[in-house]
């Protein structure tokens, strides 16, 4: 089983959390990271740190 599907699910759950993403629209947040690729890289890095700590 690929880990891509669970990672995407976590990302979607994070995006729905108003405490994490109240500063703007999804596009504004993505742009604040410098674009989609940088945003996805940051999410992947965060997930790696969270899974490592668990």
C-alpha positions as CSV (number, residue, x, y, z in Angstrom):
1,X,0.0,0.0,0.0
2,X,1.3,3.4,-1.0
3,X,1.8,6.1,1.7
4,X,0.7,8.8,-0.8
5,X,-3.0,8.4,0.0
6,X,-2.6,8.6,3.8
7,X,-0.3,11.7,3.5
8,X,-2.9,13.4,1.3
9,X,-5.6,12.6,3.8
10,X,-3.6,14.2,6.6
11,X,-3.0,17.3,4.5
12,X,-6.7,17.6,3.8
13,X,-7.5,17.3,7.5
14,X,-4.9,20.0,8.3
15,X,-6.4,22.3,5.8
16,X,-9.8,22.1,7.5
17,X,-8.4,23.1,10.9
18,X,-9.4,26.8,11.4
19,X,-6.6,27.2,14.1
20,X,-4.0,26.2,11.5
21,X,-5.3,28.0,8.5
22,X,-7.3,31.1,9.6
23,X,-4.8,33.6,8.1
24,X,-6.1,33.3,4.6
25,X,-7.6,31.3,1.8
26,X,-6.0,28.1,0.6
27,X,-4.4,29.9,-2.4
28,X,-3.1,32.7,-0.1
29,X,-1.5,30.1,2.1
30,X,0.1,28.2,-0.8
31,X,1.4,31.5,-2.2
32,X,2.9,32.3,1.2
33,X,5.1,29.2,0.8
34,X,6.3,30.4,-2.6
35,X,4.0,28.2,-4.6
36,X,2.4,24.8,-4.7
37,X,5.7,22.8,-4.9
38,X,7.2,24.5,-1.8
39,X,3.9,24.2,0.0
40,X,3.7,20.4,-0.7
41,X,7.4,20.1,0.3
42,X,6.7,21.8,3.7
43,X,3.7,19.6,4.3
44,X,5.8,16.5,3.5
45,X,8.6,17.7,5.9
46,X,6.0,18.3,8.7
47,X,4.6,14.8,8.2
48,X,8.0,13.3,8.4
49,X,8.8,15.0,11.6
50,X,5.4,14.1,13.1
51,X,5.7,10.4,12.1
52,X,9.3,10.3,13.4
53,X,8.2,11.6,16.8
54,X,5.3,9.2,17.1
